Amino acid sequence: MTSTEFNTKYAYYLEERHYGCALLNEEAIDFLDSEFLELVKIPGFKYSQIKSKWNYFCFYADNVPVDKILEIESNLKKIHNKNA
């Protein structure tokens, strides 16, 4: 799945005026897709950005516990470093 396909699939949860997922690694996007199956069940869940910069990953979302956000960012980094 590409970022465009991911953002289309989860368009309902993408905050207005935000670009959503901007990752190129398909394995990372597949990981996010599996995580979103549970995240979309959280009342008020929305996401705005999922990006990488200098081997650091950022996942910006509403109503997601901080520990879950940190877990997702850590897993994205592991996936990226495994494929680097």
Long-range contacts (C-beta under 8 A, 24 or more apart in sequence): 1-26, 1-29, 1-30, 1-33, 2-26, 2-29, 3-29, 6-32, 6-33, 9-33, 10-36, 10-40, 10-47, 13-39, 13-40, 13-45, 13-46, 13-47, 14-46, 14-47, 14-48, 15-46, 15-47, 15-48, 15-62, 18-47, 18-48, 18-49, 19-49, 20-47, 20-48, 20-49, 20-50, 21-50, 21-51, 22-49, 22-50, 22-51, 22-52, 23-50, 23-51, 23-52, 23-76, 25-79, 25-80, 25-83, 27-79, 27-83, 28-76, 28-79, 28-80, 31-75, 31-76, 31-79, 32-72, 32-76, 35-72, 39-64, 39-68, 50-76, 52-76, 52-80, 55-80, 55-81
